[in-house]
Amino acid sequence: MHSQAPRYFALIPAAGVGARMAAGGPKQYLHLGGKPMLRHTLDAFLSSERISHTFVVVSEGDPHIDAVAPSHGVTVLRCGGATRMESIRNGLAAMAAMAEPVRDIDWVLVHDAARPGLTAGLIDKLIIEVGVHPVGGLLALPVVDTVKRAEAGAVSTISRDALWLAQTPQMFRLGLLREALAAATDAAAVTDDASAVEAIGHAPLLVEGHPRNLKVTLPCDIPIAEMYLAAP
C-alpha cells in the first residue's frame, strides 16, 4: 500500500438534483435495468481490478446513498457542493486528508454518476492508453454528424474534423487536478475537469470511448441507456 507506484481511484460527484430530468428527485437514483443509475456506475468501478478504491461525493443530507452504495470498496463523502466543480474540489481534499491518503502522484478517474453504461473494459482502455502520459486523458467520441452553428439568424456549417464529444471518466493525477480546479475562477467556462486542466496550459489525451457511455440528462435518454445496459 506504501509503494511509490501510482494507484488509480474513482471519484463520482453525485450531489446533483437532476433538474432537467423532472423526475421528482435526484436522477442518479432513478432505477434503470433493475437498480439505481448510480449503482450501475459504482459497479463498473468495482468490477475493474485496476481501481484501488471508489469515492462518491453526495450532499450532506442525502437520504438515499446508504441504500445504494455497497458495503465494500466504496467510501461515501458527504461534502457535496453547490456545483459539480465544488463537489469535486471537496472530494479531492477529503481523499488527500484520509488516514491512508490518496497522493498527488495517484491517478483519479472522475466520472459522472449519470453515465451508467460505463464498463470495466472502457476503464481499462482509458488507463492503458493514458499510460504514463504527463497530463492525463479522458474518454471521448469523434463527432460524426454534420455540425451547424445558428447565430444572429444565420446558419453555417462547421467542419467536424478534429471535433470530439467529451465523456467521462476523465483521468488526471490528484495533484494536477487539485491545482487546475483551484485555478478555475469562472465556473461557466469550466464545463468538465479536462477544461480546467486545459486552462492552465496542458493538453489531455483523447481516448475513444463508446456510445453506451452516454450521459442520462433528459427523459428520452432513459430507454437508450436501458437498451445498452440490457445488451450482453
TABELHU-V922967 format. One record per pair of residues at least 12 apart in sequence whose ideal C-beta (glycine too) atoms are under 7 Angstrom apart, sorted by the first residue. I is the first residue (numbers start at 1). GAP is how many residues later the second one is. D is the distance in Angstrom with one decimal. If there is no record, write none. Layout:
I/GAP/D + I/GAP/D
This chain:
1/99/6.7 + 6/99/4.9 + 6/100/5.2 + 6/101/5.6 + 7/45/4.4 + 7/99/4.9 + 8/42/5.3 + 8/43/5.4 + 8/44/5.9 + 8/99/4.8 + 8/101/6.5 + 8/119/6.2 + 9/42/6.9 + 9/43/5.8 + 9/44/5.6 + 9/46/6.6 + 9/86/6.8 + 9/93/5.5 + 9/97/6.1 + 9/99/5.3 + 10/35/4.3 + 10/41/5.5 + 10/44/4.2 + 10/45/6.8 + 10/99/5.0 + 10/101/6.2 + 11/44/5.0 + 11/77/6.7 + 11/80/5.3 + 11/97/5.3 + 11/99/5.0 + 12/29/6.0 + 12/44/4.5 + 12/45/7.0 + 12/99/5.4 + 12/101/5.2 + 13/44/4.9 + 13/71/5.3 + 13/74/4.2 + 13/75/5.4 + 13/78/6.7 + 13/100/6.8 + 14/14/4.9 + 14/24/5.7 + 14/42/5.4 + 14/43/6.3 + 14/44/5.3 + 14/99/4.0 + 15/42/5.9 + 15/43/5.4 + 15/44/4.5 + 15/65/2.6 + 15/66/6.7 + 15/72/4.8 + 16/12/7.0 + 16/68/6.9 + 20/197/5.7 + 20/198/6.2 + 21/197/6.9 + 21/198/6.5 + 22/197/7.0 + 27/87/5.8 + 27/189/6.5 + 28/85/4.0 + 28/86/6.0 + 29/35/4.9 + 29/39/6.7 + 32/84/5.8 + 32/190/6.6 + 32/193/5.7 + 32/194/5.4 + 32/197/6.1 + 33/193/5.5 + 33/196/4.1 + 33/197/6.2 + 36/32/5.0 + 37/76/6.9 + 37/77/6.3 + 37/79/4.7 + 37/179/6.4 + 38/30/5.6 + 38/75/5.0 + 39/29/5.3 + 40/76/3.6 + 40/189/6.6 + 41/70/6.4 + 41/72/5.6 + 41/74/6.6 + 41/75/5.5 + 41/77/6.1 + 42/12/6.2 + 42/14/6.9 + 42/27/6.6 + 42/28/6.7 + 42/32/5.8 + 44/74/4.1 + 44/75/5.8 + 44/76/6.2 + 44/79/6.7 + 45/78/6.8 + 46/24/6.9 + 46/27/5.0 + 47/73/4.4 + 48/72/4.3 + 48/75/4.5 + 48/76/6.5 + 50/73/6.7 + 50/74/6.3 + 50/77/5.4 + 51/72/6.9 + 53/20/6.6 + 53/22/6.7 + 54/19/6.0 + 54/20/4.8 + 55/20/5.1 + 55/22/5.7 + 55/36/6.0 + 55/40/5.9 + 56/13/6.4 + 56/18/6.2 + 56/20/5.6 + 56/21/6.9 + 57/20/4.8 + 57/22/6.2 + 57/23/5.2 + 57/30/4.7 + 57/33/6.6 + 57/34/4.1 + 58/18/6.3 + 58/20/5.9 + 58/22/5.3 + 59/21/4.1 + 60/18/4.9 + 60/20/7.0 + 62/16/6.8 + 77/14/5.4 + 77/17/4.9 + 79/12/6.5 + 79/15/5.7 + 83/104/5.7 + 85/96/6.2 + 85/99/6.5 + 85/102/5.7 + 85/105/5.9 + 88/22/6.1 + 88/93/6.4 + 88/105/6.8 + 89/92/5.0 + 92/16/6.9 + 92/82/6.2 + 92/85/6.3 + 92/86/5.2 + 95/79/6.9 + 96/78/6.5 + 102/72/5.5 + 103/71/6.7 + 104/69/6.5 + 104/70/5.4 + 104/71/3.0 + 105/68/5.9 + 105/70/6.9 + 106/67/6.7 + 106/68/5.4 + 107/64/5.5 + 107/66/5.8 + 108/64/6.3 + 108/66/5.1 + 108/69/5.9 + 109/60/3.8 + 109/62/4.7 + 110/58/6.3 + 110/59/6.2 + 110/60/5.2 + 110/83/5.1 + 111/57/4.5 + 111/58/4.3 + 112/56/4.8 + 112/103/5.7 + 114/101/5.3 + 114/102/4.7 + 114/103/6.8 + 115/52/7.0 + 115/53/6.0 + 115/98/5.4 + 115/99/6.8 + 115/100/5.3 + 116/100/6.8 + 116/109/5.9 + 116/113/6.5 + 117/95/3.9 + 117/96/4.9 + 117/97/6.2 + 117/108/6.1 + 117/111/4.7 + 117/112/6.5 + 118/95/5.5 + 122/17/6.4 + 122/87/6.2 + 122/88/6.1 + 122/91/6.2 + 123/46/6.8 + 125/82/6.4 + 126/13/5.7 + 126/43/6.0 + 126/45/5.8 + 126/81/5.2 + 129/76/6.9 + 129/78/4.6 + 130/41/5.7 + 130/75/5.7 + 130/77/6.8 + 133/72/5.1 + 135/62/6.6 + 135/67/4.5 + 135/68/6.3 + 135/69/5.2 + 136/35/5.0 + 136/36/3.7 + 136/37/6.6 + 136/40/6.9 + 136/61/7.0 + 136/68/5.4 + 137/34/5.9 + 137/67/5.0 + 137/68/3.3 + 137/69/6.6 + 137/70/5.3 + 138/28/6.1 + 138/29/6.8 + 138/30/6.8 + 138/31/6.9 + 138/32/3.9 + 138/33/6.7 + 138/56/5.2 + 138/66/5.8 + 138/68/6.7 + 138/69/6.8 + 139/28/4.2 + 139/29/6.6 + 139/30/6.4 + 139/68/5.5 + 139/70/3.4 + 139/74/6.4 + 140/24/4.2 + 140/25/6.1 + 140/26/5.1 + 140/27/5.6 + 140/66/4.6 + 140/67/7.0 + 140/68/7.0 + 140/69/6.0 + 141/23/6.5 + 141/24/4.7 + 141/26/6.5 + 141/67/6.8 + 141/68/5.6 + 141/70/6.9 + 142/22/5.7 + 142/66/6.9 + 143/17/4.4 + 143/20/4.1 + 143/21/6.5 + 143/22/6.2 + 146/14/6.7 + 147/13/5.1 + 147/16/6.7 + 164/42/5.5 + 166/26/5.6 + 166/28/6.3 + 167/42/4.5 + 167/46/5.2 + 170/22/6.2 + 170/23/4.4 + 170/24/5.1 + 172/21/6.6 + 172/25/6.0 + 176/21/6.6 + 177/16/6.4 + 179/21/6.8 + 180/16/4.0 + 180/17/4.5 + 180/19/6.9 + 180/20/5.3 + 181/15/5.3 + 183/16/6.9 + 183/17/5.4 + 184/12/4.5 + 184/15/6.5 + 212/16/3.8
